[in-house]
Amino acid sequence: MKTQLTVLGGGPGGYAAAFLAADLGMQVTLIDREPRLGGVCLLRGCIPSKALLHVAKTLADARHLDDWGVSFPPPVIDIDKVRQRKEKVIATLTGGLKQLAAKRKVQVIQARAAFENSHTLKLTPVAGGTLADDRVEFDHCILATGSLPTRLPAFELPTPRVMDSTGALELTDVPESLLVVGGGYIGLEMGTVYAALGSRVTVVELTDGLLPGADRDLVKPLHKKLEKDFSAIYLNTKVAALEDLGEAIEVTFDGDVEQKVQQFSRVLLSVGRTPNTAGLGLENTKVQINKKGFVEVDNRCRTAEEAILAIGDVAGEPMLAHKAAHEGKTAVEALAGRPAVFNPRAIPGVVFTDPEIAWTGLTETQAKQEGRKVEIAQFPWAALGRAQAVGRTEGVTKWIVDPESQRVLGCGLVGYAAGDLIAEATLAIEMGAQVADVAETIHPHPTFSETLAFAAEVHLGTATDLYRPKR
């Protein structure tokens, strides 16, 4: 069969590209090995994890009300119903995508695909299925194959007690104890879920802090909270060995741990993700892959092969669904001849723990690494009326400001619903706003969003709710 545009991968970037291309009048074929659209994000990533984190947050909020004199009996958790509800969320969203694809006349094919050459994909049936054609010829192809959990062959034991993020989200049971290997956002989010459901959670991180790369002042309140929620957090420590004992996994630690050998009901390996480029036949094209395994693209998402573009996790960091979707639209607009480039000033990132951490644009850590001179303005949520009213005063909002132009270059937040607040900061950075623009924008009271304006006022020396003695 022949098609104008083939999109390889049905995740957030892939279906965003396919749908926009169809809206622009292109003939589109979308190929994915899964029976449902949505990719890792919807099927076994962003969406199911946030559904489970909603359960964790509600349980935490109920316990939090003890401070207000409102107490509840210990929760009774029906893990089967929790799992069923999570699956219902996934089914609803994937069903919606199926309908949208049909209405746009996007041809969806379930198959494995590999490049025979720069204009042909060879298809292989999935799970005993059949195909009307075993090849697709295309004018252009958008590669959107995403990523997969990074493998640690030395720790891959033939037992379900050792899981990756996909296995953890299946939620087959609530283990008595869980070791999370890796203190990144996936590990901390899944650790938060299992701790809320009743597991004794331990996190081991090779570096000297959780969420490596994130600003330390943002991580500090989260670390303090997790020390209460988790059984232990081991930093500067690595797992030296895993052994399957049948009823448990015996773990040998190397680092700052007194008890070097411990046993856990389950182990979650969460040490990052790897771009999914293997087995795609890219060697039969001019597509170039860099040392980190990402497909090399320009600012219009074009590869070294004229007919092939690449977006999302496979095309470079950050590996985020919203970045993939934006790239997907950029790639299609570039194909349509529009003056589109992917050159954002800021890409927001969110860690959906409790409290949440969010950042966008330049971070303080990056500024220090690059030797850039910046000014930092912070507003502590302890001085915020809304935070005091709901007992969530651990938060901090900070702006990173260019000292010469006074433009906001970056923003970071830690606190309740930080992920919902970061969009305003991203818009401010994209619009080239000065810190005074944020301060002079009237924010509703009493809300957490006020902290964005208040942190800007701190920078200007006009903050009402903080006193700064004159120098």
C-alpha positions in Angstrom: 0.0 0.0 0.0 1.0 3.6 -0.5 0.4 6.6 1.7 1.4 10.3 1.8 2.4 10.2 5.5 3.2 7.3 7.8 3.5 7.9 11.5 5.3 5.1 13.3 4.2 5.1 16.9 0.8 5.8 18.5 1.8 7.7 21.6 1.1 11.4 22.4 3.6 12.6 19.8 2.5 10.1 17.1 -1.3 10.6 17.3 -0.9 14.4 17.7 1.1 14.4 14.4 -1.3 12.0 12.7 -4.4 13.9 13.7 -3.0 17.4 12.7 -1.8 16.0 9.3 -5.2 14.6 8.6 -6.8 17.9 9.6 -4.5 19.6 7.0 -5.7 17.2 4.3 -2.9 14.7 4.2 -3.5 10.9 3.7 -2.2 9.4 6.9 -1.4 5.9 8.1 -0.6 5.3 11.8 1.3 2.2 12.7 1.7 0.9 16.2 2.4 -2.6 17.7 -0.2 -2.1 20.4 -3.9 -2.9 19.9 -4.9 0.5 21.3 -3.5 4.0 20.7 -1.9 6.1 23.4 1.6 4.7 23.7 3.5 4.2 26.9 2.1 7.5 28.3 -1.5 6.4 28.2 -1.2 2.6 28.4 1.5 2.1 31.0 2.9 5.5 32.1 1.7 9.0 32.7 -2.1 8.3 32.9 -2.2 5.1 34.9 0.4 6.4 37.3 -1.5 9.6 37.9 -4.7 7.7 38.4 -2.9 5.7 41.2 -1.3 8.9 42.5 -4.8 10.3 42.9 -5.6 7.4 45.2 -2.4 8.1 47.2 -3.1 11.8 47.4 -6.7 11.2 48.7 -5.4 8.8 51.4 -2.8 11.4 52.4 -5.4 14.2 52.6 -7.6 12.0 54.8 -4.7 11.5 57.2 -3.8 15.2 57.1 -7.3 16.0 58.5 -6.2 14.5 61.8 -4.6 17.9 62.5 -8.0 19.5 62.1 -9.7 17.2 64.5 -11.3 15.1 61.8 -10.4 11.4 61.9 -11.3 8.4 59.7 -10.9 4.7 60.4 -8.0 2.9 58.7 -8.9 2.5 55.0 -10.0 -0.8 53.5 -8.3 -1.1 50.2 -9.8 -3.4 47.5 -6.8 -3.7 45.2 -8.8 -5.4 42.5 -11.2 -2.4 42.3 -8.3 0.0 42.3 -6.8 -1.8 39.4 -10.2 -2.0 37.6 -10.7 1.8 38.0 -7.3 2.5 36.6 -8.0 0.3 33.6 -11.4 2.1 33.1 -9.6 5.4 32.8 -7.2 3.9 30.2 -10.1 2.3 28.3 -12.0 5.6 28.2 -9.1 7.6 26.8 -8.0 5.0 24.3 -11.6 4.6 23.1 -11.7 8.3 22.5 -8.5 8.2 20.5 -9.9 5.4 18.3 -13.0 7.5 17.6 -10.9 10.6 16.8 -8.7 8.6 14.4 -11.8 7.2 12.6 -13.5 10.5 12.3 -10.3 12.0 10.8 -10.0 9.0 8.4 -6.5 8.1 9.8 -5.8 4.5 8.8 -4.5 2.6 11.9 -2.5 -0.6 11.5 -1.4 -2.8 14.3 1.9 -4.2 13.4 5.6 -4.2 13.9 7.5 -2.1 11.3 11.0 -1.8 10.1 12.5 0.3 7.3 13.5 -1.6 4.2 14.7 1.7 2.7 14.0 5.4 3.0 10.5 5.1 1.6 9.3 1.6 2.6 8.3 0.0 5.8 8.1 -3.8 6.1 5.2 -4.9 8.4 5.1 -7.9 10.6 1.8 -9.1 12.3 1.4 -8.8 16.0 0.1 -11.6 18.3 -1.0 -13.9 15.5 -2.8 -11.2 13.6 -3.0 -10.8 9.8 -2.2 -7.9 7.5 -3.8 -6.9 4.2 -0.3 -5.6 3.0 3.1 -6.5 4.3 4.7 -3.2 3.2 3.9 0.5 3.3 5.4 2.9 0.9 5.3 6.6 2.0 6.3 10.0 0.9 7.3 10.9 4.4 7.5 9.1 7.7 7.4 10.5 11.2 9.3 8.3 13.7 7.6 8.4 17.1 8.6 5.1 18.6 9.1 6.5 22.1 11.3 4.8 24.8 11.4 1.8 27.1 12.6 1.3 30.7 16.4 1.0 30.8 17.5 -2.5 31.3 20.0 -3.7 33.9 20.8 -7.3 32.6 22.7 -8.2 35.9 19.5 -7.6 37.9 17.0 -9.2 35.5 15.9 -12.2 37.5 13.3 -14.7 36.2 10.7 -13.6 38.8 7.8 -11.1 38.9 9.2 -9.9 42.2 11.7 -7.8 40.2 9.7 -5.2 38.3 10.2 -2.3 35.9 7.7 0.6 35.9 5.4 -1.3 33.6 5.2 -4.2 36.1 4.7 -1.8 39.0 1.7 -0.2 37.3 0.0 -3.5 36.8 -0.6 -3.5 40.6 -1.0 -7.2 41.0 -0.7 -6.9 44.7 0.5 -4.6 47.5 3.8 -6.1 48.7 4.7 -5.9 52.3 8.0 -4.3 51.4 9.3 -2.6 48.2 12.8 -1.5 47.2 12.9 1.2 44.6 16.2 1.3 42.8 16.6 4.9 41.5 15.6 8.2 43.1 14.3 9.8 39.9 10.7 10.9 39.3 9.3 7.5 38.2 10.7 5.8 41.2 9.5 8.4 43.6 6.1 8.5 42.1 5.6 4.8 42.2 7.1 4.7 45.7 4.5 7.2 46.8 1.7 5.0 45.4 2.9 1.9 47.1 3.6 3.6 50.4 0.1 5.0 50.5 -1.4 1.6 49.8 0.5 0.1 52.7 3.9 -1.1 51.5 7.1 -0.3 53.5 9.1 1.5 50.8 12.9 1.9 50.6 14.6 4.0 48.0 18.2 3.6 47.0 19.9 6.3 44.9 23.5 6.3 43.5 24.0 10.0 43.8 24.0 12.3 46.9 20.4 13.4 46.4 17.0 12.5 45.1 15.9 13.8 41.7 19.4 14.4 40.4 19.5 17.6 38.3 16.7 19.3 40.1 17.4 22.3 42.3 18.3 21.2 45.8 16.1 23.9 47.5 13.1 22.4 45.7 14.0 18.8 46.5 14.5 19.5 50.2 10.8 19.8 51.3 10.0 16.6 49.3 12.9 14.7 50.8 11.8 15.7 54.3 8.2 14.5 53.6 9.4 11.2 52.0 11.5 10.5 55.0 8.2 10.2 56.9 6.4 8.3 54.2 9.1 5.8 53.3 10.9 3.3 55.5 14.3 4.5 54.4 16.2 6.5 51.8 19.7 5.5 51.0 21.9 8.0 49.1 25.4 7.5 47.7 24.5 3.8 47.5 24.2 1.2 44.8 22.7 -2.2 44.6 25.6 -4.7 44.3 23.5 -7.9 43.9 20.0 -9.3 43.8 19.2 -12.9 44.7 15.8 -14.6 44.3 15.0 -16.5 47.5 11.5 -17.5 46.3 9.5 -15.7 48.9 11.7 -12.5 48.8 14.5 -10.8 47.0 17.8 -10.6 48.9 19.6 -7.3 48.1 23.2 -6.5 48.8 24.0 -2.8 49.1 27.3 -1.0 48.5 27.5 2.4 50.1 26.2 4.4 53.0 24.0 1.6 54.5 24.6 -0.1 57.9 22.7 -3.2 57.0 24.4 -4.3 53.8 22.1 -7.3 53.1 18.3 -6.9 53.3 15.3 -8.7 52.0 12.3 -7.2 50.2 9.0 -8.6 48.9 9.5 -6.8 45.6 12.1 -4.7 43.8 11.3 -1.9 41.3 14.1 -1.1 38.9 13.7 2.6 37.9 16.9 3.9 36.5 15.7 5.8 33.5 14.5 5.2 30.0 16.2 4.3 26.7 15.1 5.6 23.2 13.4 2.9 21.2 15.5 2.7 18.1 16.5 -1.0 18.0 15.1 -3.3 15.4 13.6 -0.5 13.2 15.9 -1.0 10.3 17.3 2.6 10.6 20.6 1.3 9.2 18.8 1.0 5.9 18.3 4.7 5.8 20.5 7.8 6.3 19.1 8.5 9.8 21.8 9.2 12.3 21.8 8.1 15.9 24.0 9.9 18.5 26.1 8.4 21.3 23.2 8.5 23.7 21.0 6.5 21.3 18.8 9.4 20.2 17.9 10.1 16.6 19.5 13.3 15.4 17.1 16.0 14.2 17.1 19.7 13.3 14.8 22.3 14.7 12.1 21.2 12.3 12.3 17.6 13.5 14.0 16.5 10.2 16.6 13.7 10.2 19.5 13.2 7.9 17.1 11.3 5.7 15.0 13.7 3.7 11.8 11.6 3.9 12.0 10.8 7.6 11.3 13.0 10.6 11.6 12.1 14.3 9.8 13.3 17.4 9.4 12.6 21.1 11.5 10.4 23.3 13.3 8.9 20.4 14.5 12.4 19.3 16.1 13.5 22.5 15.5 14.7 26.0 13.5 15.7 27.9 11.4 12.6 27.5 8.0 14.1 28.2 4.7 13.6 26.6 3.9 17.3 26.1 7.3 17.8 24.4 6.5 15.0 22.0 3.1 16.3 21.2 4.5 19.8 20.4 7.2 18.3 18.3 4.6 16.2 16.4 2.7 19.3 15.4 6.0 21.1 14.5 7.0 18.2 12.2 3.6 18.2 10.4 3.6 21.9 10.0 7.1 21.7 8.5 5.9 19.1 6.0 3.0 21.4 5.1 5.4 24.2 4.3 4.7 26.3 7.2 7.5 28.3 9.0 7.4 26.1 12.1 10.4 25.3 14.2 10.8 23.6 17.6 12.7 26.1 19.6 10.9 26.5 23.0 12.4 28.8 25.6 10.9 26.6 28.3 9.6 23.0 28.6 7.9 22.4 32.0 8.6 19.3 34.0 6.6 18.0 36.9 7.2 15.3 39.5 3.8 14.2 40.8 4.9 13.3 44.3 3.5 14.9 47.5 4.5 17.7 47.5 4.8 18.1 43.8 7.9 19.6 42.2 7.7 21.6 39.0 10.2 23.6 37.0 10.5 25.3 33.6 13.1 27.2 31.6 16.5 27.8 33.2 17.1 26.2 36.5 19.4 27.5 39.2 21.5 24.3 38.9 21.9 24.8 35.1 22.8 28.5 35.6 25.6 27.5 38.0 26.9 24.8 35.7 27.0 27.2 32.8 28.5 30.1 34.8 25.5 32.3 34.0 24.9 35.3 36.2 21.3 35.3 37.4 19.2 36.6 40.3 17.1 34.4 42.4 13.9 35.5 44.1 12.0 33.1 46.4 8.7 33.2 48.3 8.1 30.7 51.1 4.5 29.3 51.2 4.6 29.7 55.0 3.8 33.3 54.4 0.8 32.5 52.1 -2.7 32.7 53.4 -4.1 29.8 51.3 -1.2 27.5 52.3 -1.8 28.3 56.0 -5.6 27.7 55.6 -5.1 24.2 54.2 -2.0 23.3 56.2 0.4 23.0 53.2 3.1 25.5 54.1 6.1 23.4 53.0 6.1 25.0 49.6 8.5 27.4 47.9 8.2 29.4 44.6 11.2 30.9 42.9 12.0 32.9 39.8 15.3 32.9 38.0 15.8 36.4 36.5 18.3 37.9 34.1 20.0 40.7 36.0 20.3 43.0 32.9 17.1 42.6 31.0 15.0 41.7 34.1 13.3 39.0 32.0 12.2 35.8 33.8 14.4 32.9 32.5 13.1 30.1 34.7 10.8 29.2 37.5 10.7 26.4 40.1 8.0 25.4 42.6 7.6 22.8 45.2 4.3 22.4 46.9 0.7 21.4 46.7 -0.5 21.4 43.0 2.8 22.8 41.8 2.3 21.1 38.4 -0.8 23.1 37.8 0.9 26.4 38.5 3.9 25.9 36.3 2.0 26.7 33.0 1.7 30.4 33.9 5.5 30.6 34.4 6.1 28.8 31.1 3.9 31.3 29.3 5.7 34.2 31.0 9.1 32.8 29.8 7.9 32.2 26.3 6.4 35.7 26.0 9.7 37.2 27.2 8.0 38.8 30.2 9.9 40.8 32.7 9.7 40.0 36.4 7.6 43.2 36.9 5.0 41.9 34.4 4.4 39.0 36.6 4.3 41.1 39.8 1.9 43.6 38.3 -0.5 40.9 37.0 -3.4 40.6 39.5 -3.7 37.1 40.8 -6.8 35.8 42.6 -6.8 35.6 46.4 -6.5 33.3 48.2 -4.8 30.9 45.8 -1.4 29.2 45.5 -1.0 31.0 42.2 -0.4 34.2 44.1 3.1 32.9 45.0 4.2 33.5 41.4 3.4 37.2 41.8 4.7 37.3 45.4 8.1 35.8 44.4 8.3 38.4 41.7 7.5 41.1 44.3 10.3 39.8 46.5 12.7 40.4 43.6 11.4 44.0 43.2 11.4 44.6 47.0 7.7 45.3 47.1 6.5 42.1 48.8 3.6 42.8 51.2 3.8 39.5 53.1 7.5 39.4 53.7 9.6 41.9 55.5 13.1 42.5 54.2 15.2 44.9 56.3 16.8 47.6 54.3 20.6 47.2 53.9 
